[in-house]
Structures are given as structure tokens and as C-alpha cells.
Amino acid sequence: MVSSTAAGLNPSSGALSRLRDRVPALGNPLRPLLLAAGRSTLLRRVVTALPVTRSVVRRYVPGEGQDAVVDATRDILASGRAISIDHLGEDTSDPAQAEATVQAYLALLAAFGRLDVPAGLPVPALEVSLKLSALGQFLPQDGHAVALANARRICSAAEAVGAWVNVDAEDHTTTDSTLSIVRELRADHPSVATVLQAYLRRTEDDCRTLAGEGSRIRLCKGAYAEPADVAFQRSEEVDDSYRRCLEVLFTGDGYPMVASHDPAMIDAAHDLARRTGRADDSYEFQMLYGIRDDEQRRLAADGHTVRVYTPYGDEWYGYFMRRLAERPANLLFFLRSLVPSRSH
């Protein structure tokens, strides 16, 4: 067990109480620090070496291997929810690593084909989420072509087992390239979805462009550190943007995917569905594995499609740090776990 000295914490309950009181007020200042830490090689070595870290990570990542995520998939499907699985990794600079990522997805999709998928959902219950930078998007030569070809292989394998494919968003420097590849993929695989991030100033216009018939758009708030000239910085601005983008999607002809744990955004989606006359099977809610599980189950029990974004793999550090950066409660959960419990 990590000592309180190694963790840099006083284990007294009073110290944790004071920290709990302070962190919500420091939410915005802490976020860029945690996101920067997610790209630090030194901090990666320190954090991943802590024995307690992996036990905490299991709250957000079911495991590093395929068997663990397939087991999680069975549990999620049995609860009446759908799933979208992300093989963790990004910023690939090695063609062999990109090929390894493709092979991981192909093996996962083959495992999908052996699953007993419960009937009842109006849309495919199984989906894989791809980060194009993990498929070779930024290789120094022909990165665009390599990522497109690799994504096409995965799309073909997904269609063979009746699964959907979603292309994830990354930082703003990738947006134009990613949307270009998505357009090319949809020519042959029209069900391919993509992600738009409400904190980017461009996203409302992107929603208008992409909300056509047959489109699937996952709308999230955004989880990367971005400069003020391209992204809203205040949470109120991001919330306002999310609501505007959501209205564009709900009044469009596509299939909106409401990716948020924020009760206010979920309420906004319910209200828009009522105002636009959308049926429950014409949109879905998406939440992250391990976050607000009770709410996920409640929405599913109420007849809504709920898809659980579920990552796996050994490249979990960057994903984990983004989860800590999103909400002070996640950070507090992690810090509490570093403090040895006392027996009474």
C-alpha cells in the first residue's frame, strides 16, 4: 500500500475534508494541470507505478486485455444497455503500432460475433470507437491514407458482425483531418458516426453541416486542453454551446447521441425530444464506464437507449488523467484511495 508520505497527503480525515471543500472551487485551475500531467512521461511513470492506481483505474477501465472487456460487455448488455468500446491509444508514430491497434479491433470484433446479444434494443447494441491518431493519422508519410485504410478494414469487420463504428474526436488540431476521413468512410459505410466537442467554437457550425439524414453524431463537452481562440474556457459557455449544438442535432435529420453525465444536459435532451416530437429510438444517451451507473440503468429502464463508452488496453494513463480532470469528484475519489484505511 502507498504510504501517505509517498502520496504527498496527510491521512487525517480533517485534511481530506479541507481538500474536499477546496477542490470544487479550484475545478478550472486544476483541469489544465491534470491534462498537462496526462502528457507527462515522468508523471506517467510515477502514477502508473503506484500499486493503488490500477485498483482505482478499474473503476473507469475494466481491464487491459480483451477477455476483461468482453466480460464487461456481457454485463452491460445483460442490463439492457448498449456499448461502445475503445482500444486505448493515440498519437501513434510507428506503423507497426498502428497495425497492432487494427489487429486488436479485428480480434475484438471477432469476439463480438460470438456473443449472445440480447434482443430488444432498436439499434445495434455493439459499437467500437476509433481514434484515428492510433491508426496512423499522423505518420510522417501518407498518414491520412494509412488511417483511412485501417479504419476501412475495421468498418468492414464491424459490418460483418452487425456492429457500429464511431470515430472519436481528439484535440482541435485533428478536427479537419478527422472529419475529412469520416466523410470518406461514410461513402462506403454510411452508419459511421463521429464525435463533436461542444467546447470548440466551431462545433455549432459543424453540427449544422453534419446533422443530415443518416448521420450519427456523438456530442460531448470536450476533454482536452485547448487555447481560448478555438475553445470556450468557462463552464457556463461550454454548457450554453452544448445546448445550442444539441438543438441543432435534435432539429436535424440525423441520430443524436447525447454524451454527457450532466443532469442539466440530460434534461435539455428530454425537453428537446418532447419539443421536436422525437421518438425514444431516434436518439440515445451515452455515458462513460464507471460513472453514474445508477443513472445509466434508470434511463435504460425508462425505455431510452443508453450506450456505455468502455475503454480497455494498457495505454490507460492519458484516459485516466482526463477523467480526473473532468470532475473534482473523480480526483477526490483517487486521492482518498491513496490514504491507508484505519482499522477501528
Secondary structure, 3 states (H helix, E strand, C coil): CCCHHHHCCCCCHHHHHHHHHHHHHHHHHHHHHHHHHCCCHHHHHHHHHCHHHHHHHCCCCCCCCHHHHHHHHHHHHHCCCEEEEEECCCCCCCHHHHHHHHHHHHHHHHHHCCCCCCCCCCCCCEEEEECHHHHCCCCCCCHHHHHHHHHHHHHHHHHHCCCEEEECCCCHHHHHHHHHHHHHHHHHCCCCEEEEECCECCHHHHHHHHCCCCCEEEEECCCCCCCCCCECCCHHHHHHHHHHHHHHHHCCCCEEEEECCCHHHHHHHHHHHHHHCCCHHHCEEEEECCCCHHHHHHHHHCCCCEEEEEEECCCCHHHHHHHHHHCHHHHHHHHHHCCCCCCC
